Structure formats: structure tokens, C-alpha cells
Amino acid sequence: MESGIFKAEARFSWEALKRITSRPDILIGSLPFPGSLDGKTVSIRIPGRVFGFEFSGSFEMTYADKTATYIMKSPLGLLIVTIQLGEKFLVCRASADLNERFLRKKLLKIAEGFGRTVLAFSESYERVIPKIRQEHSKIVASDLKPGDLIHLARYVRFFGGKDTFEIIGTGKGEIKIKVKGGDLEGIEFREDGTLAIVEIKKPLLDVSEDELSDLGIGGRYVFNVLWG
């Protein structure tokens, strides 16, 4: 069985990782390559003529020792993804016994895709959960800083289960966050008649906090989510 491994520093708890990995349908649907989980049937596809990869089969998952394991079976073989939280690092391993050319390179792409997606959503969960609470259909956020908007958008993307939406917030000024097809289109901030627009237009999971550092956002906000 061949494997590919992705490793990165982890700034989140096991609770955060478990919450994210417990929704494999959302997680797999958010990968940087096409993937889906419909009931117990999983599909993963990496486009490419040489290093392309396609897998479709059954899905099951287990937890043990701060590790989430996704087990995917097809008539052609087995694909296993393990997502483990150590003391300081997240380690994601993709292993398979499939009869594929360049299998290890393909498994490296799968491990990195799962790893980076889990990393982004888990970090965002850890960041926003202490700052927000649900009030009916609204999200009330306290002590909000500009970089928190990225994490809030990821939180809504993940737990809302849709990749097109707007988040409208009122507090110290008005905030509008627009996400379309999983890409962060941009953020608008209006205060005292002045409008600041940050155009981003790239995948939500790839946006850094530094891109919003100039926005004068702070304090308490009440948000509504409008689904596209």
C-alpha cells in the first residue's frame, strides 16, 4: 500500500478537528478538487491527463486517539485518509492499494487537499466559536477584529453547507461579505458615510487575514446570512 503525507502546524484543539471531520459530506465537497459524499457513496476526482485520478466507492469513518479515519472501498481497491492531531501538528495521510500509475504523486495531492481543507476550517472554528452565539436566525459576534471576518465566512460556509451566500452585519458600521461558488468575492465596510471595498476574488480557504488588516472593524456585530 502506497501513501502520501501532508503535515502542517496546528493551532486548534481536538474538539475543533472532530467537529470538522464529523461532517465528511461538507469536508469532501470543499476539497480543492471535485469531491462528493452522497449518503454512503463517495467520489473523488483529480483532473489531469498524466496525474489525473478518479475514485468512486463506499464510505465509512472511525475515530481513535485523536485521529479521524475515512475508509473508502471500491471494486478496484481501497483508499484510506487519516487525519491526526499531534501536540503541534496536523498530519494527513492518504493510503491506497489501487493499480494506478504515479499513485504516490496522486496520493500526495489527496493528502494535501484534505489536510489544507481541514486545517482552514478547524482554525476558523477555533477562532470564532468563543466570539459568537446564535440568536434565532442571527449570529451575534463580540470583540470582532478584521481578520475574524475570514473565519466567520468559513464557519458559515461549513456549517451552512452552501458555497454561495452573503453575510450582512451591523454594529460599528455595516459589513457585507460576499461568497460565490466557494470564492470570496469581496468585503464591503461602510461607516459614517464612507465605503471601503476590498476585492479578493479567490477561494475562501486561501484568503489570509492580512488582506483585511486595513478595515476599521471592531466590537460587537449582529449578522444575517442570505443564501444564494
Buried (B, 14 or more C-beta within 10 A) or exposed (E): EBBBBBBBEBEBBBEBBBBBBEBBBBBBBBBBBEBBBEEEEBBBBBEEEEBEBEBBBEBEBEEEEBBBBBBBBBEBBBBBBBBBBEEEEBBBBBBBEBEBEEBEBBBBBBBBBBBBBBBBBBBBBBBBBEBBEEEEEEBBBEEBBBBBBBBBBBBBBBEBEEBBBBBBBEBBBBBBBBBBEBBBBBBBBEBEEEEBEBEBEEBBBEBEBEBBEEBEBBEBBEBEBEEE
